Amino acid sequence: MISSNLREEKDFLGVVNIPSTALYGIHSFRARSNFPDTTVFHPEWYKALGSVKKACYQTAREFYKKAGEKISLNDVHFRIIEDDVLDKLILAATEIEKGNHLSEFIVPAVSGGAGTSINLNINEIITNRALQLLNEAPGNYDKIDPIEKANIFQSTNDVIPTSLKIAVLRLLEPLEESVNRLRQQTERLERQHQQHLRKAYTQMQEAVPSSFGRLFGTYSDALSRDWWRISKCFERIKVVNLGGSAIGSGITVPRFFIMEVVRRLQENTQLPITRADNLFDATSNLDSLVEVHGILKALAVNLEKMVSDIRLLSADVHGTKELELPNKQVGSSIMPGKVNPVIPEFVISSSHKVYANDMLIAGLCAQGCLELNAYIPTIGHALLESLKLLIASANTLNENLFQDLNLHIDKASESLYSSPVVATALVPHLGYNKCSEIALAMKNTSSTIFEVNDAMKFMDNEKLRELLKPENLLKGGFTISDISK
C-alpha cells in the first residue's frame, strides 16, 4: 500500500514512488540516482529552459489556430492540446523563466544522455505545476502528460542547446558591461598618471624609464580588445536549432512550428537569436561554443596578466613598492596586521578555472558523434561557469581594487632617478659606452644620475635635467633636432 505522502509513477522500466507534492517525477528521480554528482545546475540555464518551453507552447497554440482555420482538427490524428491546458503550461513555463521551483530541479550539472534528463525534469515540473494550476494533484498524467503534452513538438536535442545559448546570451550582456567599466577604470588611471614616472621592467629586471599612464594604457587597450571580442560573441552564439527536433530534420514537428518558434522566442526574450539555415549542422556541431569560450579565455589571460603585474608591484619583495592595494580583509590568523592580495588571487584562480574549462569544452565538443553531441550538459555547465567567473572577476576588480588603488608616485619617480636604467635615455646623446660608465657609477655609489653627472661631468647639468623631464623621457623616440640641440 502506498503512503499518502507518496505517489506511484511508472515508465517502461518499472515503477517508482515519488513524494506526493513533488513537481519532479520518475525521470528526474532516475537521473539523480544514476548521476550522483553534487554540482548544482546553473539557474541561468534553468530559467532559459522556461523561456524556450513558453515559446514552444505559444507557437503550438498559433499552429492549432492556423490549422483550425483550414481544416477541422477533429479530422486529424496528431496531438492537440486543449486551450486550458496550454494556458497553464505557458503559466508554468513563465514561472520557471522567473526562477521559480528551482528546488524541484534535481538533475545534477554533470549528467549523461545529451541533456534528456534535463529536458524531462523541466517537463515534469511544468506538467505538475500546470496540474496544480488546474486544481489537479501532481502526477495526474492522464490530464497532462510530461512527454505527450509538455514536450509538444520538441526534442531534447533542440531544446537543450537552444536554452543554453539563451543563457549564454543573457550572461554576455553583464560581462560586456563589467569589462567596459573595468576598461574605463584603466583609462582613468592612464589619463591621470600619464606623466608620473616609474621604471619599466623586462624579465623582472629594471629596464628603461616609463610611466604609470603607459602601464595602465596597456591594460586599457587589452580590455578594449576584450570588449570588442565579447560583442562578437553575440553573433557567434545567436544561431539556434529550435524546431529541428532530434537531428535537425524536424521529424514529428509541423513546418509552421519550425518556421515560427524561433521568431516567437526572439520576440519574448528580445535577444538577437536566429534559426539556423542548416538545422542538421546546428544540431551536430558545437564549434560555436568552442569559439565563444576561446574569446572568454583571451579575457581571462588579460585579467591574469594585469593582476599579476599589480600584485608584483605591490609586493613586499619588490624593492620599491610602486603601488599599494586596498586593504580588504585580514590576511592571517597568526600574523597581526598582515593583509594579502586576495583580489588578484581570486582573479588568477578564476582565470585558471577558465583555462581548464576551455580544454574541457574543446575536448567534449570534439567528442560529438555523427548527428549529436552527448556531452552538452557538461559543456554547457563549464561555459556558464566561465562566464560567471569572468563577470565576478571584472566586478571585483572594479569595486575592490582599481577604485582605491594607491600609487606611490613620488617614491617611484625618486627610484627611477636613482636607478642605472635612467642612463639609457642618454644613449642618443652620449653613446652606449659613456652611459655604461654612468650606470656603473650609479650602481657602485648608490647615487642619483644627477649626482654622478656632477662628478663625471659628461653633460651640462641643466641640459641633463631638461632631458630627464617626464615629457622628454616619455616621448616616442627622438628626432634629429633633439640630438643636435
C-alpha positions as CSV (number, residue, x, y, z in Angstrom):
1,M,0.0,0.0,0.0
2,I,1.4,3.4,-1.0
3,S,1.6,6.1,1.7
4,S,-0.5,9.2,1.3
5,N,2.9,11.1,1.2
6,L,3.9,9.2,-1.9
7,R,2.6,8.8,-5.4
8,E,3.4,6.0,-7.8
9,E,4.9,6.8,-11.2
10,K,5.9,4.4,-13.9
11,D,7.8,4.2,-17.2
12,F,8.7,1.2,-19.4
13,L,11.5,0.4,-17.0
14,G,9.3,0.0,-13.9
15,V,7.6,1.8,-11.0
16,V,9.0,4.4,-8.6
17,N,7.4,6.1,-5.6
18,I,7.7,9.9,-5.6
19,P,6.8,12.4,-2.8
20,S,3.2,13.2,-3.5
21,T,3.7,17.0,-3.6
22,A,6.9,16.9,-5.6
23,L,6.9,18.7,-9.0
24,Y,9.6,16.4,-10.3
25,G,8.8,12.9,-11.4
26,I,10.2,9.4,-12.3
27,H,12.6,10.6,-15.0
28,S,14.2,13.1,-12.7
29,F,14.3,10.6,-9.9
30,R,16.1,8.1,-12.0
31,A,18.6,10.7,-13.3
32,R,19.5,11.8,-9.7
33,S,20.2,8.1,-8.8
34,N,22.2,7.4,-12.0
35,F,24.3,10.6,-11.8
36,P,25.4,11.0,-8.2
37,D,27.1,14.4,-8.8
38,T,26.5,17.2,-6.3
39,T,27.3,20.1,-8.6
40,V,24.3,22.4,-8.9
41,F,22.8,23.1,-12.2
42,H,23.1,26.7,-13.3
43,P,19.9,28.6,-12.5
44,E,20.5,30.8,-15.7
45,W,20.1,27.7,-17.8
46,Y,17.1,26.6,-15.8
47,K,15.4,30.0,-16.5
48,A,16.3,29.9,-20.2
49,L,14.6,26.5,-20.4
50,G,11.4,28.2,-19.2
51,S,11.8,30.8,-21.9
52,V,12.2,28.1,-24.6
53,K,9.3,26.0,-23.3
54,K,7.0,29.0,-23.2
55,A,7.8,29.9,-26.8
56,C,7.1,26.3,-27.9
57,Y,3.7,26.3,-26.2
58,Q,2.8,29.7,-27.7
59,T,3.8,28.5,-31.1
60,A,1.9,25.3,-30.8
61,R,-1.2,27.4,-30.0
62,E,-0.6,29.5,-33.1
63,F,-0.3,26.3,-35.1
64,Y,-3.6,24.9,-33.8
65,K,-5.3,28.2,-34.6
66,K,-3.9,28.4,-38.2
67,A,-4.6,24.7,-38.8
68,G,-8.2,25.1,-37.5
69,E,-8.8,27.8,-40.0
70,K,-8.2,25.4,-42.8
71,I,-9.5,22.1,-41.6
72,S,-11.4,20.6,-38.8
73,L,-9.0,19.5,-36.2
74,N,-11.3,16.6,-35.3
75,D,-10.3,15.0,-38.6
76,V,-6.6,14.7,-37.8
77,H,-4.8,12.3,-35.6
78,F,-1.9,14.3,-34.3
79,R,-1.8,15.6,-30.7
80,I,-3.9,18.6,-29.9
81,I,-3.6,20.2,-26.5
82,E,-6.7,21.8,-25.0
83,D,-6.7,25.6,-24.6
84,D,-7.0,25.5,-20.8
85,V,-4.0,23.1,-20.6
86,L,-1.9,25.2,-22.9
87,D,-2.8,28.3,-20.8
88,K,-1.4,26.5,-17.7
89,L,1.6,25.1,-19.5
90,I,2.5,28.7,-20.5
91,L,2.0,30.0,-17.0
92,A,4.1,27.2,-15.5
93,A,6.9,27.8,-18.1
94,T,6.7,31.5,-17.3
95,E,7.3,30.7,-13.6
96,I,10.4,28.7,-14.5
97,E,11.6,31.6,-16.6
98,K,11.4,33.7,-13.5
99,G,13.4,31.1,-11.5
100,N,10.5,29.6,-9.5
101,H,10.5,25.9,-8.4
102,L,14.3,25.6,-8.8
103,S,14.4,23.3,-5.8
104,E,12.3,20.8,-7.8
105,F,15.1,20.6,-10.4
106,I,17.1,17.7,-9.1
107,V,19.2,16.6,-12.1
108,P,22.9,17.5,-11.3
109,A,25.1,19.6,-13.5
110,V,27.1,16.7,-14.8
111,S,24.9,14.0,-16.4
112,G,24.8,11.7,-19.4
113,G,22.2,11.4,-22.1
114,A,22.8,14.6,-24.1
115,G,20.5,16.5,-21.7
116,T,17.5,14.2,-21.9
117,S,17.3,14.2,-18.1
118,I,17.4,18.0,-18.0
119,N,14.6,18.2,-20.5
120,L,12.4,15.6,-18.7
121,N,12.9,17.2,-15.3
122,I,11.7,20.6,-16.8
123,N,8.8,18.8,-18.4
124,E,7.8,17.2,-15.1
125,I,8.0,20.5,-13.2
126,I,5.9,22.3,-15.9
127,T,3.4,19.4,-16.0
128,N,2.9,19.1,-12.3
129,R,2.8,22.9,-11.8
130,A,0.2,23.2,-14.6
131,L,-1.8,20.4,-12.9
132,Q,-1.8,22.4,-9.6
133,L,-3.0,25.5,-11.6
134,L,-5.9,23.3,-12.8
135,N,-6.6,22.2,-9.2
136,E,-5.3,18.8,-10.0
137,A,-2.8,16.7,-8.0
138,P,0.8,16.4,-9.2
139,G,1.2,13.1,-11.0
140,N,-2.2,13.1,-12.7
141,Y,-0.7,12.5,-16.1
142,D,-4.0,11.4,-17.6
143,K,-4.8,15.1,-17.7
144,I,-1.4,16.4,-18.7
145,D,1.4,14.1,-19.7
146,P,5.1,15.3,-19.3
147,I,6.0,13.9,-22.8
148,E,2.8,13.9,-24.8
149,K,1.9,17.5,-23.9
150,A,4.7,19.3,-22.0
151,N,7.2,18.2,-24.7
152,I,4.9,19.0,-27.6
153,F,6.8,19.5,-31.0
154,Q,10.1,19.4,-29.1
155,S,13.2,17.3,-28.7
156,T,15.9,17.3,-26.1
157,N,18.3,17.8,-29.0
158,D,16.9,21.2,-29.9
159,V,15.5,22.5,-26.6
160,I,18.7,22.0,-24.6
161,P,21.3,23.6,-26.9
162,T,18.9,26.5,-27.7
163,S,18.2,27.2,-24.0
164,L,22.0,27.0,-23.3
165,K,22.6,29.7,-25.9
166,I,19.8,31.8,-24.4
167,A,21.6,31.6,-21.0
168,V,24.9,32.5,-22.6
169,L,23.5,35.5,-24.4
170,R,21.9,36.7,-21.2
171,L,25.3,36.4,-19.4
172,L,27.2,38.0,-22.2
173,E,25.4,41.3,-21.6
174,P,26.6,41.8,-17.9
175,L,30.0,40.5,-18.9
176,E,30.3,43.1,-21.7
177,E,29.2,45.8,-19.2
178,S,31.6,44.8,-16.5
179,V,34.5,44.7,-18.9
180,N,33.6,48.1,-20.2
181,R,33.5,49.5,-16.7
182,L,36.9,48.0,-16.0
183,R,38.3,49.4,-19.2
184,Q,37.0,52.9,-18.1
185,Q,38.8,52.5,-14.8
186,T,42.1,51.7,-16.5
187,E,41.6,54.6,-18.9
188,R,41.0,56.9,-16.0
189,L,44.3,55.8,-14.4
190,E,46.0,56.1,-17.7
191,R,45.0,59.8,-18.1
192,Q,45.6,60.6,-14.5
193,H,49.1,59.3,-14.4
194,Q,50.4,59.8,-17.9
195,Q,53.3,61.9,-16.8
196,H,54.1,60.1,-13.5
197,L,57.4,58.3,-14.0
198,R,58.2,54.8,-13.0
199,K,60.8,52.1,-14.0
200,A,59.7,49.6,-16.6
201,Y,60.8,46.0,-16.2
202,T,61.7,43.3,-18.7
203,Q,62.2,39.7,-17.4
204,M,61.6,41.1,-13.9
205,Q,64.7,43.3,-14.2
206,E,64.8,47.1,-14.3
207,A,64.8,48.2,-17.9
208,V,64.0,51.7,-19.1
209,P,62.0,54.8,-17.9
210,S,58.3,54.6,-18.3
211,S,55.1,55.9,-16.6
212,F,52.1,54.7,-14.7
213,G,50.0,56.0,-17.5
214,R,51.7,53.8,-20.0
215,L,51.3,50.8,-17.8
216,F,47.6,51.3,-17.4
217,G,47.3,52.2,-21.1
218,T,48.4,48.7,-21.9
219,Y,45.7,47.3,-19.8
220,S,43.1,49.6,-21.3
221,D,43.9,48.6,-24.8
222,A,43.9,44.9,-23.9
223,L,40.5,45.3,-22.3
224,S,39.2,47.3,-25.3
225,R,40.1,44.3,-27.5
226,D,38.3,42.0,-25.0
227,W,35.2,44.3,-25.1
228,W,35.2,44.2,-28.9
229,R,35.6,40.4,-28.9
230,I,32.8,39.9,-26.5
231,S,30.5,41.9,-28.7
232,K,31.3,39.5,-31.5
233,C,30.2,36.6,-29.3
234,F,26.6,37.6,-29.8
235,E,27.0,36.9,-33.5
236,R,28.7,33.6,-32.9
237,I,26.2,32.2,-30.4
238,K,22.9,33.6,-31.8
239,V,22.1,30.7,-34.2
240,V,19.8,28.1,-32.7
241,N,18.4,24.8,-33.9
242,L,15.0,25.0,-32.2
243,G,12.4,23.2,-34.3
244,G,14.9,20.8,-35.7
245,S,13.8,18.0,-33.4
246,A,16.1,15.0,-32.9
247,I,18.8,15.6,-35.6
248,G,17.7,18.8,-37.5
249,S,15.2,17.1,-39.8
250,G,12.1,18.5,-38.0
251,I,10.7,15.0,-37.8
252,T,7.4,14.9,-35.9
253,V,7.3,18.7,-36.0
254,P,4.8,20.9,-38.1
255,R,6.6,23.0,-40.7
256,F,4.7,26.0,-39.3
257,F,6.3,25.4,-35.9
258,I,9.8,25.1,-37.4
259,M,9.3,28.4,-39.2
260,E,7.8,30.3,-36.4
261,V,9.1,29.1,-33.0
262,V,12.4,30.9,-33.1
263,R,10.7,34.2,-34.1
264,R,8.4,33.8,-31.1
265,L,11.4,33.1,-28.8
266,Q,13.2,36.1,-30.2
267,E,10.2,38.4,-29.5
268,N,9.8,37.0,-26.0
269,T,13.4,37.3,-24.9
270,Q,14.4,40.4,-27.0
271,L,17.7,38.6,-27.8
272,P,19.3,38.6,-31.2
273,I,18.7,34.9,-32.0
274,T,18.0,33.4,-35.4
275,R,17.1,30.0,-36.7
276,A,20.0,28.1,-38.3
277,D,19.9,27.8,-42.1
278,N,21.2,24.2,-41.7
279,L,19.5,22.7,-38.7
280,F,21.5,19.5,-39.1
281,D,24.7,21.4,-38.7
282,A,23.5,23.4,-35.7
283,T,22.4,20.1,-34.0
284,S,25.6,18.1,-34.8
285,N,28.3,20.7,-34.4
286,L,29.1,22.8,-31.3
287,D,32.2,24.6,-32.6
288,S,30.5,28.0,-32.0
289,L,30.7,27.2,-28.2
290,V,34.4,26.5,-28.6
291,E,34.9,29.8,-30.4
292,V,33.0,31.8,-27.8
293,H,34.8,30.2,-25.0
294,G,38.1,30.9,-26.7
295,I,37.2,34.6,-26.6
296,L,36.4,34.2,-22.9
297,K,39.8,32.5,-22.4
298,A,41.5,35.5,-24.0
299,L,39.8,37.8,-21.5
300,A,41.0,35.5,-18.7
301,V,44.6,35.7,-19.9
302,N,44.4,39.5,-20.0
303,L,42.9,39.7,-16.5
304,E,45.5,37.4,-15.1
305,K,48.4,39.3,-16.7
306,M,47.0,42.6,-15.3
307,V,46.5,41.5,-11.7
308,S,49.8,39.5,-11.7
309,D,51.6,42.8,-12.6
310,I,49.7,44.7,-9.9
311,R,50.3,42.1,-7.3
312,L,54.1,42.1,-8.1
313,L,54.4,45.9,-8.0
314,S,52.6,45.9,-4.6
315,A,54.5,43.0,-3.1
316,D,56.8,43.4,-0.1
317,V,59.5,41.5,-2.0
318,H,59.6,44.4,-4.5
319,G,62.4,46.7,-3.6
320,T,60.4,49.9,-4.2
321,K,56.7,49.3,-3.8
322,E,55.2,51.4,-6.6
323,L,51.6,50.9,-5.6
324,E,49.5,49.7,-2.7
325,L,46.4,47.5,-2.9
326,P,43.3,48.5,-0.9
327,N,43.1,46.7,2.4
328,K,40.1,44.4,2.1
329,Q,40.4,41.7,4.7
330,V,42.6,40.3,7.4
331,G,45.3,38.2,5.9
332,S,46.4,35.9,8.7
333,S,45.1,34.1,11.7
334,I,48.5,34.2,13.3
335,M,50.4,37.3,11.9
336,P,48.9,40.5,13.2
337,G,48.3,43.3,10.7
338,K,49.0,41.2,7.6
339,V,47.0,41.9,4.5
340,N,47.1,39.7,1.4
341,P,46.5,40.5,-2.3
342,V,43.2,38.5,-2.2
343,I,41.6,40.2,-5.1
344,P,44.4,39.4,-7.6
345,E,44.5,35.9,-6.2
346,F,40.8,35.4,-6.8
347,V,41.1,36.6,-10.4
348,I,44.1,34.4,-11.0
349,S,42.3,31.4,-9.6
350,S,39.2,32.2,-11.7
351,S,41.3,32.6,-14.9
352,H,42.9,29.2,-14.4
353,K,39.4,27.6,-14.0
354,V,38.5,29.2,-17.3
355,Y,41.6,27.7,-18.9
356,A,40.6,24.3,-17.5
357,N,37.1,24.7,-18.8
358,D,38.4,25.7,-22.2
359,M,40.3,22.4,-22.6
360,L,37.2,20.5,-21.3
361,I,34.9,22.3,-23.8
362,A,37.2,21.7,-26.7
363,G,37.7,18.1,-25.9
364,L,34.0,17.3,-25.4
365,C,32.8,19.3,-28.4
366,A,35.2,17.2,-30.5
367,Q,33.5,14.1,-29.0
368,G,30.3,14.8,-30.8
369,C,29.4,11.7,-32.7
370,L,27.6,11.8,-36.1
371,E,24.3,13.7,-35.6
372,L,24.6,14.7,-32.0
373,N,26.9,15.6,-29.1
374,A,26.0,13.6,-25.9
375,Y,28.1,15.8,-23.6
376,I,26.3,19.1,-23.9
377,P,25.3,19.1,-20.1
378,T,28.9,19.3,-19.1
379,I,29.9,21.6,-21.9
380,G,27.1,24.0,-21.1
381,H,27.9,23.9,-17.4
382,A,31.6,24.7,-18.0
383,L,30.7,27.6,-20.4
384,L,28.3,29.2,-18.0
385,E,30.7,28.8,-15.1
386,S,33.4,30.6,-17.1
387,L,31.1,33.4,-17.9
388,K,30.0,33.9,-14.3
389,L,33.6,33.7,-13.0
390,L,34.7,36.4,-15.5
391,I,31.8,38.6,-14.6
392,A,32.7,38.2,-10.9
393,S,36.4,38.9,-11.7
394,A,35.7,42.1,-13.6
395,N,33.3,43.3,-11.0
396,T,35.6,42.7,-8.0
397,L,38.4,44.4,-9.8
398,N,36.2,47.4,-10.4
399,E,34.8,47.6,-6.9
400,N,37.6,46.2,-4.7
401,L,40.9,47.1,-6.4
402,F,41.0,49.8,-9.0
403,Q,38.7,52.3,-7.3
404,D,41.0,52.7,-4.3
405,L,44.4,51.7,-5.8
406,N,47.1,53.8,-4.2
407,L,50.1,54.8,-6.4
408,H,53.3,55.8,-4.8
409,I,54.1,58.4,-7.4
410,D,56.9,60.3,-5.7
411,K,58.6,57.2,-4.5
412,A,58.5,55.7,-8.0
413,S,60.0,58.8,-9.5
414,E,62.8,59.1,-7.0
415,S,63.6,55.4,-7.5
416,L,63.9,56.0,-11.3
417,Y,66.4,58.8,-11.0
418,S,68.4,56.6,-8.6
419,S,68.4,53.6,-10.9
420,P,71.0,52.9,-13.6
421,V,68.2,52.3,-16.1
422,V,67.7,56.0,-16.4
423,A,71.0,56.3,-18.2
424,T,69.5,54.6,-21.2
425,A,67.8,57.8,-22.0
426,L,71.1,59.4,-22.6
427,V,72.4,56.9,-25.2
428,P,71.5,59.1,-28.2
429,H,73.4,62.0,-26.7
430,L,76.5,60.3,-25.1
431,G,76.6,56.8,-26.7
432,Y,76.4,53.4,-25.1
433,N,79.8,53.2,-23.5
434,K,79.7,56.5,-21.7
435,C,76.2,55.7,-20.5
436,S,77.5,52.4,-19.2
437,E,80.1,54.3,-17.1
438,I,77.3,56.4,-15.6
439,A,75.2,53.4,-14.9
440,L,78.0,51.5,-13.2
441,A,78.9,54.6,-11.1
442,M,75.3,55.0,-10.0
443,K,75.2,51.3,-9.1
444,N,78.5,51.3,-7.2
445,T,77.9,54.5,-5.2
446,S,74.1,54.3,-4.8
447,S,73.9,57.8,-6.2
448,T,71.3,59.6,-8.4
449,I,72.1,60.2,-12.0
450,F,72.4,63.9,-11.2
451,E,75.0,63.3,-8.5
452,V,77.1,61.1,-10.8
453,N,77.0,63.6,-13.6
454,D,78.2,66.3,-11.2
455,A,81.2,64.2,-10.5
456,M,81.9,62.8,-14.0
457,K,81.0,66.0,-16.0
458,F,79.6,64.1,-19.0
459,M,76.9,66.7,-19.7
460,D,75.8,70.2,-18.6
461,N,73.5,69.7,-15.5
462,E,70.8,72.0,-16.9
463,K,70.7,70.0,-20.1
464,L,70.6,66.8,-18.2
465,R,67.6,67.9,-16.1
466,E,65.9,69.0,-19.3
467,L,66.4,65.7,-21.0
468,L,65.1,63.8,-18.0
469,K,61.9,65.7,-17.6
470,P,58.9,63.4,-17.8
471,E,57.7,64.9,-21.1
472,N,61.0,64.2,-22.7
473,L,61.5,60.8,-21.2
474,L,58.1,59.7,-22.4
475,K,58.4,60.9,-26.0
476,G,58.0,58.3,-28.6
477,G,61.6,58.1,-29.9
478,F,63.8,61.1,-30.8
479,T,64.2,63.4,-33.7
480,I,67.4,64.8,-35.3
481,S,66.6,68.2,-33.7
482,D,66.6,66.5,-30.3
483,I,70.2,65.4,-30.5
484,S,71.5,68.4,-32.3
485,K,70.5,70.9,-29.6
